[in-house]
Amino acid sequence: MAYKSVKEYLKKESKEKKYLFAMEKAKNKPILNVTDCSILSGMSMSTIRRAIDSGDLKFHQIKNRGRLLIKREWFDEWIGL
């Protein structure tokens, strides 16, 4: 792929580094959020939410904030690891 400028190349490289950093960070977490599950599985966040809504993926919801938290064991079981 040809880049129009060095700035465009660095922007693309920066996004890839951020994604790889987020993936490494998510790999070591015992409790995941929807974004972490999306990064680790390669599925979209809406797919993860559909699995939660259908009951296929277990979760815990924080009452005050509404964040969906998934234990690593639940995620691994759902993904088939």
MARVEX-318581 format. One line per 5 residues: number of its first residue (from 1); their letters; for each residue x, y, z of N, C-alpha, C. Coordinates in pm, 1 decimal, m for minus. Example, Ala and Ser with C-alpha at 12.3 -4.5 7.8 and 13.67 -1.06 7.14 Angstrom:
MARVEX-318581
1 = AS = 1319.0,m569.0,780.0,1230.0,m450.0,780.0,1320.0,m330.0,780.0 | 1285.0,m225.0,708.0,1367.0,m106.0,714.0,1290.0,3.0,787.0
end
This chain:
MARVEX-318581
1 = MAYKS = 84.2,m117.8,0.0,0.0,0.0,0.0,88.6,123.8,0.0 | 59.2,214.5,m88.5,135.8,338.0,m98.5,70.7,445.5,m12.2 | 152.0,516.0,63.1,103.7,623.6,148.4,130.4,755.8,80.3 | 39.6,849.9,98.8,53.6,981.5,37.3,159.1,1066.4,107.6 | 175.7,1041.4,236.7,273.0,1120.9,311.5,325.8,1041.3,430.3
6 = VKEYL = 431.1,1092.0,487.3,488.6,1030.7,607.3,388.8,1040.8,722.0 | 317.3,1150.8,727.1,217.6,1171.9,831.9,109.4,1062.8,827.8 | 63.6,1029.5,708.0,m36.9,923.9,690.8,18.0,788.8,735.4 | 142.2,761.0,702.7,207.2,635.9,741.9,216.9,625.4,894.3 | 260.5,732.8,958.5,274.7,733.0,1103.7,139.6,718.8,1173.3
11 = KKESK = 36.7,778.9,1115.9,m96.9,767.8,1172.4,m144.2,623.1,1167.8 | m123.1,557.4,1055.2,m161.7,417.2,1038.9,m82.0,329.2,1135.0 | 47.5,352.3,1144.9,133.8,273.9,1232.8,93.2,293.9,1378.3 | 56.3,415.4,1413.4,15.9,446.0,1549.9,m111.9,369.8,1586.6 | m208.4,361.0,1494.5,m331.6,287.0,1519.8,m302.5,139.2,1542.6
16 = EKKYL = m214.3,83.3,1462.4,m179.2,m57.5,1477.4,m110.8,m83.1,1611.5 | m22.2,6.9,1651.5,46.4,m8.2,1780.3,m52.1,0.0,1895.9 | m147.9,92.7,1887.5,m248.6,106.4,1991.9,m333.1,m20.7,2002.2 | m368.6,m77.3,1886.8,m448.7,m200.0,1885.7,m370.4,m315.5,1946.8 | m244.2,m329.9,1908.7,m161.6,m437.3,1963.3,m140.2,m419.7,2113.1
21 = FAMEK = m122.2,m295.0,2158.1,m106.0,m268.0,2300.1,m234.1,m304.1,2375.5 | m348.8,m268.4,2318.6,m476.9,m299.8,2382.1,m498.0,m450.6,2389.0 | m454.8,m522.5,2285.3,m469.4,m667.3,2284.4,m382.5,m731.4,2392.6 | m259.1,m686.5,2404.7,m169.9,m740.5,2507.6,m223.7,m711.3,2647.5 | m276.5,m592.9,2664.5,m331.5,m553.2,2792.9,m453.8,m638.6,2828.0
26 = AKNKP = m539.7,m663.8,2729.5,m661.8,m742.2,2752.1,m630.4,m888.6,2781.3 | m522.5,m940.2,2725.1,m486.8,m1080.9,2745.7,m461.6,m1113.6,2892.0 | m416.3,m1017.1,2968.9,m378.1,m1040.9,3107.7,m485.9,m1004.3,3208.1 | m601.1,m958.0,3162.6,m705.7,m914.9,3255.0,m792.6,m1032.8,3299.5 | m821.0,m1041.7,3429.8,m912.4,m1146.8,3476.8,m1059.1,m1109.7,3454.4
31 = ILNVT = m1088.6,m978.7,3447.2,m1223.3,m928.4,3421.6,m1217.8,m843.8,3294.8 | m1305.4,m875.3,3199.3,m1305.0,m806.0,3070.6,m1429.6,m720.3,3055.5 | m1418.9,m615.5,2974.7,m1537.6,m540.5,2935.4,m1569.6,m577.7,2790.0 | m1671.9,m518.5,2734.5,m1714.5,m552.7,2598.3,m1604.7,m521.9,2497.3 | m1534.0,m411.3,2515.5,m1425.9,m374.3,2424.3,m1313.9,m477.9,2427.0
36 = DCSIL = m1275.6,m521.5,2546.4,m1171.3,m623.4,2558.7,m1212.3,m752.6,2488.1 | m1338.0,m794.1,2507.9,m1387.4,m915.6,2442.6,m1383.5,m901.7,2291.0 | m1417.9,m784.0,2243.1,m1415.6,m757.6,2099.5,m1273.7,m767.1,2043.6 | m1179.1,m709.5,2114.3,m1039.5,m711.5,2070.5,m984.9,m853.3,2069.7 | m1011.9,m928.2,2176.2,m956.9,m1063.6,2187.1,m1020.1,m1161.9,2088.9
41 = SGMSM = m1149.3,m1145.0,2061.5,m1217.8,m1239.9,1974.2,m1212.3,m1200.6,1827.0 | m1189.8,m1072.4,1800.0,m1192.9,m1024.9,1661.6,m1334.5,m1000.0,1612.6 | m1432.1,m1007.3,1703.5,m1572.5,m981.7,1668.4,m1607.7,m838.0,1704.2 | m1716.2,m790.7,1646.5,m1756.8,m653.8,1675.2,m1818.1,m645.0,1814.4 | m1823.2,m524.1,1866.7,m1881.7,m503.7,1998.8,m2030.8,m536.6,1997.3
46 = STIRR = m2098.9,m511.4,1886.5,m2241.4,m543.6,1879.9,m2263.3,m695.4,1881.3 | m2171.2,m772.0,1824.4,m2180.9,m918.3,1830.0,m2166.0,m966.5,1973.6 | m2073.6,m906.9,2047.5,m2054.5,m941.9,2188.6,m2181.3,m907.7,2266.5 | m2237.8,m791.9,2241.7,m2360.9,m751.5,2311.8,m2478.3,m842.8,2276.4 | m2487.0,m886.6,2151.7,m2593.2,m981.5,2113.0,m2578.1,m1113.0,2187.8
51 = AIDSG = m2453.6,m1159.8,2204.5,m2429.3,m1283.5,2279.3,m2470.4,m1266.0,2425.3 | m2448.0,m1148.3,2479.5,m2489.6,m1119.6,2617.3,m2641.9,m1116.6,2625.3 | m2705.6,m1045.8,2531.6,m2851.7,m1034.5,2531.5,m2920.9,m1169.7,2514.9 | m2861.7,m1258.2,2434.9,m2922.3,m1389.5,2411.7,m2895.0,m1487.5,2525.3 | m2803.7,m1450.4,2616.3,m2771.4,m1537.3,2729.0,m2658.6,m1634.3,2701.0
56 = DLKFH = m2598.7,m1626.5,2582.9,m2487.8,m1715.4,2549.3,m2360.1,m1680.8,2625.1 | m2340.4,m1553.2,2652.8,m2221.5,m1505.8,2723.2,m2264.1,m1450.4,2858.5 | m2213.3,m1510.6,2966.0,m2245.2,m1464.3,3101.4,m2178.1,m1329.5,3126.4 | m2240.6,m1249.9,3213.0,m2185.6,m1118.6,3244.5,m2234.6,m1072.5,3380.3 | m2174.7,m967.8,3428.3,m2218.9,m899.6,3549.4,m2229.7,m752.4,3513.8
61 = QIKNR = m2336.4,m688.1,3558.0,m2354.3,m547.0,3526.6,m2343.1,m464.1,3654.1 | m2262.7,m360.9,3647.2,m2248.5,m268.3,3759.5,m2373.1,m180.8,3762.4 | m2438.3,m174.1,3877.2,m2566.7,m105.2,3888.7,m2558.6,43.4,3856.5 | m2466.0,114.8,3918.1,m2461.9,260.6,3902.0,m2418.8,304.4,3762.4 | m2326.5,233.5,3703.4,m2269.6,276.5,3575.8,m2324.9,201.0,3456.0
66 = GRLLI = m2372.5,80.5,3476.3,m2426.8,2.9,3366.1,m2321.7,m69.5,3284.2 | m2196.9,m70.4,3330.5,m2090.3,m139.3,3256.8,m2111.6,m289.0,3262.3 | m2086.0,m354.2,3150.2,m2096.8,m498.8,3141.3,m1958.8,m558.4,3162.3 | m1944.8,m642.8,3263.5,m1816.9,m705.2,3294.5,m1828.5,m856.4,3277.6 | m1727.2,m915.1,3217.7,m1725.8,m1057.5,3186.9,m1601.4,m1119.3,3249.5
71 = KREWF = m1620.5,m1224.8,3328.4,m1505.0,m1295.6,3382.9,m1431.6,m1364.3,3268.9 | m1302.7,m1373.5,3282.4,m1221.2,m1435.1,3178.4,m1264.8,m1579.7,3151.1 | m1301.5,m1654.2,3255.5,m1346.3,m1793.0,3238.0,m1473.7,m1799.3,3154.7 | m1566.4,m1704.9,3178.0,m1690.7,m1702.2,3101.5,m1662.3,m1673.5,2954.6 | m1573.6,m1579.4,2929.7,m1538.6,m1545.5,2791.2,m1472.6,m1664.8,2721.0
76 = DEWIG = m1375.7,m1728.7,2788.2,m1308.0,m1843.1,2729.2,m1404.1,m1958.2,2700.1 | m1498.5,m1979.7,2790.6,m1599.4,m2084.0,2770.3,m1686.0,m2052.2,2649.5 | m1727.5,m1926.5,2636.9,m1814.1,m1885.3,2526.6,m1740.3,m1893.5,2392.4 | m1615.3,m1852.7,2391.9,m1536.5,m1851.3,2267.6,m1491.1,m1991.2,2229.7 | m1489.4,m2081.4,2327.8,m1452.3,m2219.8,2299.7,m1307.1,m2251.9,2326.6
81 = L = m1245.5,m2183.4,2421.0,m1105.8,m2211.4,2456.1,m1096.9,m2303.4,2575.8
end
